[in-house]
Amino acid sequence: MGLLVIGDVVTDVVALHETPVATGTDTAADIVLRPGGSGANTASWAAHLGADARFLTRAGYDTGAWHRAELLLDGVRPHMRMDPDHPTAVVIAMVDARGERSMLTNRGAGGRIGTEDWSDDLLDGVGHLHLSGYTLFAEPGLHLARKALAEAARRGVTISVDPASVGFLHEFGPGRFLRETASAKLIIPNLDEALLLTGEDDAGRAAESLSMTYGAAAVKRGPDGALLARDGRVVATALGTPVEVVDSTGAGDAFAAGFLTALLGGAGDEEALTAGCRAGADAVGLVGGRPRVRRTPGLGSNQLYPIDTD
């Protein structure tokens, strides 16, 4: 059965700088253009890993056609409305020498996805719905999320949610987020998001607390791996894969894709966690948040995109 992801598609401007950003003057950097967005990255990695991945999003009048082509090349089935009045979301990601990133975000058309983008037949042939938390952080997307979650629950489609951004999550309200996504049976936060949502100061206790709300919680811990709790207790852990970090953009999205694809394929908890960590490790070795590598005509035509040749 298919995997439907609801979330954002973003034009990523990635600036890799070896020295700290200097205020009021120039800082040397390698700057590249990449297709991105948390939801789009998850869908692309899932397709790369063999899932029947579909993706609901809204893109802008400026680069929507490019993004659709990129998703198709990744093997994703995009359901994308082009917004005639707003550009595609843009993120300027400043990546330091450690691979850590700071982001400037303009949500553009992505912040306007709403119920008019939804159709119940999007769930035809779908066994699992994965919701990027970014969808909830604007009023139109919140209404869309409510509708999609309700229809998925009515059909018996399993649901997972990724909180996506600790900053936006704090503004939205942790308690409100828990209430709005209560129909999900799995949450996939990073450590900071898990601690914010629970008020705990430990990954294991946070995972256990979240699993009491959702049934299951897979907490991403970056290079330290991940852990999974079900019904109030930790049931599986996985170590991180040692790898040279080039750019951490999309690592959490790749983890979600690897974890979900493995689970939906019948893997056990520990095997699925390991698959998620492996995908996350693959992601940090690339610039940008997607798994493929290609030369793209038109926009960004001179940029090489890393690709697995398997």
Solvent accessible surface area in square Angstrom, and as a share of the most:
residue,aa,sasa,rsa
1,M,178,0.79
2,G,1,0.01
3,L,2,0.01
4,L,0,0.00
5,V,0,0.00
6,I,0,0.00
7,G,5,0.05
8,D,12,0.06
9,V,0,0.00
10,V,8,0.05
11,T,11,0.06
12,D,7,0.03
13,V,39,0.23
14,V,0,0.00
15,A,13,0.10
16,L,40,0.20
17,H,18,0.08
18,E,153,0.69
19,T,82,0.48
20,P,117,0.74
21,V,83,0.48
22,A,42,0.33
23,T,140,0.81
24,G,85,0.82
25,T,95,0.55
26,D,133,0.69
27,T,39,0.23
28,A,91,0.71
29,A,41,0.32
30,D,104,0.54
31,I,106,0.54
32,V,27,0.16
33,L,37,0.19
34,R,16,0.06
35,P,1,0.01
36,G,0,0.00
37,G,7,0.07
38,S,17,0.11
39,G,1,0.01
40,A,0,0.00
41,N,4,0.02
42,T,3,0.02
43,A,0,0.00
44,S,0,0.00
45,W,6,0.02
46,A,0,0.00
47,A,17,0.13
48,H,67,0.30
49,L,76,0.38
50,G,66,0.63
51,A,23,0.18
52,D,58,0.30
53,A,1,0.01
54,R,23,0.08
55,F,0,0.00
56,L,6,0.03
57,T,0,0.00
58,R,21,0.08
59,A,0,0.00
60,G,0,0.00
61,Y,131,0.50
62,D,73,0.38
63,T,20,0.11
64,G,2,0.02
65,A,78,0.61
66,W,23,0.08
67,H,0,0.00
68,R,77,0.28
69,A,46,0.36
70,E,0,0.00
71,L,1,0.00
72,L,101,0.50
73,L,93,0.46
74,D,9,0.05
75,G,50,0.48
76,V,2,0.01
77,R,125,0.46
78,P,18,0.12
79,H,73,0.32
80,M,17,0.07
81,R,110,0.40
82,M,70,0.31
83,D,5,0.03
84,P,106,0.67
85,D,105,0.54
86,H,53,0.24
87,P,48,0.30
88,T,3,0.02
89,A,4,0.03
90,V,50,0.29
91,V,16,0.09
92,I,72,0.37
93,A,1,0.00
94,M,52,0.23
95,V,0,0.00
96,D,36,0.19
97,A,76,0.59
98,R,176,0.64
99,G,1,0.01
100,E,95,0.42
101,R,87,0.32
102,S,66,0.43
103,M,91,0.41
104,L,104,0.52
105,T,68,0.40
106,N,92,0.47
107,R,43,0.16
108,G,8,0.07
109,A,0,0.00
110,G,4,0.04
111,G,13,0.12
112,R,100,0.36
113,I,6,0.03
114,G,1,0.01
115,T,53,0.31
116,E,94,0.42
117,D,16,0.08
118,W,20,0.07
119,S,50,0.32
120,D,62,0.32
121,D,89,0.46
122,L,18,0.09
123,L,3,0.02
124,D,77,0.40
125,G,40,0.38
126,V,5,0.03
127,G,24,0.23
128,H,9,0.04
129,L,0,0.00
130,H,3,0.01
131,L,1,0.00
132,S,1,0.01
133,G,0,0.00
134,Y,35,0.13
135,T,3,0.02
136,L,2,0.01
137,F,35,0.15
138,A,27,0.21
139,E,99,0.44
140,P,55,0.34
141,G,1,0.01
142,L,1,0.01
143,H,79,0.35
144,L,0,0.00
145,A,1,0.01
146,R,103,0.38
147,K,98,0.41
148,A,1,0.00
149,L,8,0.04
150,A,64,0.49
151,E,18,0.08
152,A,0,0.00
153,A,54,0.42
154,R,173,0.63
155,R,89,0.33
156,G,62,0.59
157,V,15,0.08
158,T,70,0.40
159,I,3,0.02
160,S,0,0.00
161,V,1,0.00
162,D,6,0.03
163,P,0,0.00
164,A,24,0.19
165,S,20,0.13
166,V,63,0.36
167,G,40,0.39
168,F,61,0.26
169,L,0,0.00
170,H,120,0.54
171,E,138,0.62
172,F,22,0.09
173,G,18,0.18
174,P,37,0.23
175,G,33,0.32
176,R,86,0.32
177,F,0,0.00
178,L,39,0.19
179,R,170,0.62
180,E,37,0.16
181,T,1,0.00
182,A,54,0.42
183,S,40,0.26
184,A,0,0.00
185,K,128,0.54
186,L,13,0.06
187,I,0,0.00
188,I,0,0.00
189,P,0,0.00
190,N,59,0.30
191,L,59,0.29
192,D,85,0.44
193,E,4,0.02
194,A,0,0.00
195,L,46,0.23
196,L,51,0.25
197,L,10,0.05
198,T,35,0.21
199,G,71,0.68
200,E,60,0.27
201,D,114,0.59
202,D,56,0.29
203,A,11,0.09
204,G,16,0.15
205,R,119,0.43
206,A,0,0.00
207,A,0,0.00
208,E,55,0.25
209,S,45,0.29
210,L,3,0.02
211,S,1,0.01
212,M,138,0.62
213,T,67,0.39
214,Y,4,0.02
215,G,26,0.25
216,A,3,0.02
217,A,0,0.00
218,A,0,0.00
219,V,0,0.00
220,K,21,0.09
221,R,78,0.28
222,G,55,0.53
223,P,126,0.79
224,D,90,0.47
225,G,3,0.03
226,A,0,0.00
227,L,12,0.06
228,L,0,0.00
229,A,0,0.00
230,R,83,0.30
231,D,111,0.58
232,G,25,0.24
233,R,159,0.58
234,V,48,0.28
235,V,53,0.30
236,A,8,0.06
237,T,74,0.43
238,A,9,0.07
239,L,159,0.79
240,G,19,0.18
241,T,69,0.40
242,P,130,0.82
243,V,71,0.41
244,E,142,0.64
245,V,63,0.36
246,V,52,0.30
247,D,0,0.00
248,S,17,0.11
249,T,11,0.07
250,G,4,0.04
251,A,21,0.16
252,G,27,0.26
253,D,16,0.08
254,A,0,0.00
255,F,10,0.04
256,A,0,0.00
257,A,0,0.00
258,G,2,0.02
259,F,0,0.00
260,L,2,0.01
261,T,24,0.14
262,A,19,0.15
263,L,43,0.21
264,L,83,0.42
265,G,69,0.67
266,G,68,0.65
267,A,21,0.16
268,G,43,0.41
269,D,36,0.19
270,E,112,0.50
271,E,111,0.50
272,A,0,0.00
273,L,0,0.00
274,T,59,0.35
275,A,15,0.12
276,G,0,0.00
277,C,14,0.08
278,R,133,0.48
279,A,3,0.02
280,G,10,0.09
281,A,13,0.10
282,D,74,0.38
283,A,1,0.00
284,V,17,0.10
285,G,32,0.30
286,L,35,0.17
287,V,31,0.18
288,G,1,0.01
289,G,1,0.01
290,R,14,0.05
291,P,3,0.02
292,R,52,0.19
293,V,22,0.12
294,R,28,0.10
295,R,147,0.54
296,T,6,0.03
297,P,110,0.69
298,G,61,0.58
299,L,69,0.34
300,G,18,0.18
301,S,45,0.29
302,N,129,0.66
303,Q,53,0.23
304,L,109,0.54
305,Y,5,0.02
306,P,38,0.24
307,I,77,0.39
308,D,74,0.38
309,T,129,0.75
310,D,173,0.89
